[in-house]
Every structure is written in structure tokens, then in C-alpha cells.
């Protein structure tokens, strides 16, 4: 399934420059997303606010669409229109640290629903991963798909960074990838 990786925000809440390039858990945030969606076709949706992210993605062979930078929903809608995307697409924020793999489970849940959209939530809150059908304009009835607590961290603040680092370290220890 095609994934639009949303990389065009201003990053003002974190206040550390282009957020997709900010390093958390030893990787740039955008690299966490690229790893999560490595088996998907990915288009990086950038904006005038993220020129260095655009260069970074292009150097890695990721297809780029530069949106006008009007907002998350406006930018993925613009990308779908301009790229003539006419089938369901994953829309994922590039500021997520994936503690657990969720991509295939999300797609599988979408395939089982009759609703045109799916929103991923954790503890009742949207996490920045959705599947939409661009053929439906405007609001789409959506399936809500809940993921386990601490499956991901959407990084907006330094406290989120610390939480992601703590969960990442714990996950690596559980998998035997890191010494005590």
C-alpha cells in the first residue's frame, strides 16, 4: 500500500529545526518512519518549511511531493489530488518513534472494514497514522483502530523524546538487542 509520509510541518512545538531530521533513539525521526514502512511504496510529502528534509529523503531515493505547507490535512489532500492517487493510502506523520511494528496490522484492520477511512488511536487519542480513500472528498466515516499503549511515541516535546528513549531502550532489552 502506498504511504504518504508527512514531513512538511513547521516543528514549532519541539523548537529544534526541521523535526523529521531531529535525532531520537539514535536515528532521525524520518528514518523511524522509513524503517516502519520499508515494505510499502513511500512518498515524502514535504513543504517549503522542510527543504533539508526534502534533500535528505531525495538522497535516499524516496519520491518527494512538495506541498504548499498549508496544514496536515490540506497537504495530504493536495498530494492525493496532484498525484492522482485513486486508491486507499496510508497517511503517516514523520515525527513518530515506532516502539512496536504496527504498519501491517493497521493495513489488515483497514482491509477488514467497510468504512472508507481508518484512524489509529492509542489510549483513545489519534497517533498520526491513518488510512484514507482519496476518492471520498471531505469527511470520511472512519474505523477506529486501537493500538497497545506505548506502541509508538509521537514526538512533539522534549518530554516525548525522553519517553521515546526510555521505551526504545526497554524494547531493545526485551528483544536482547542491548546489554544491561
C-alpha positions, 0 to 999 in steps of 0.5 A: 500500500502506498504511504504518504509520509508527512514531513512538511510541518513547521516543528514549532512545538519541539523548537529544534529545526526541521523535526523529521531530521531531529535525532531520537533513539539514535536515528532521525525521526524520518528514518523511524518512519522509513524503517516502519514502512520499508515494505510499502511504496513511500512518498515524502510529502514535504513543504517549503518549511522542510527543504533539508528534509526534502534533500535528505529523503531525495538522497535516499531515493524516496519520491518527494511531493512538495506541498504548499505547507498549508496544514496536515490535512490540506497537504495530504489532500493536495498530494492525493489530488496532484498525484492522482492517487485513486486508491486507499493510502496510508497517511503517516506523520514523520515525527513518530518513534515506532516502539512496536511494528504496527504498519501491517496490522493497521493495513489488515484492520483497514482491509477488514472494514467497510468504512472508507477511512481508518484512524489509529488511536492509542489510549483513545487519542489519534497517533498520526497514522491513518488510512484514507480513500482519496476518492471520498472528498471531505469527511470520511466515516472512519474505523477506529483502530486501537493500538497497545499503549506505548506502541509508538511515541509521537514526538512533539516535546522534549518530554516525548523524546525522553519517553521515546528513549526510555521505551526504545531502550526497554524494547531493545532489552526485551528483544536482547538487542542491548546489554544491561 
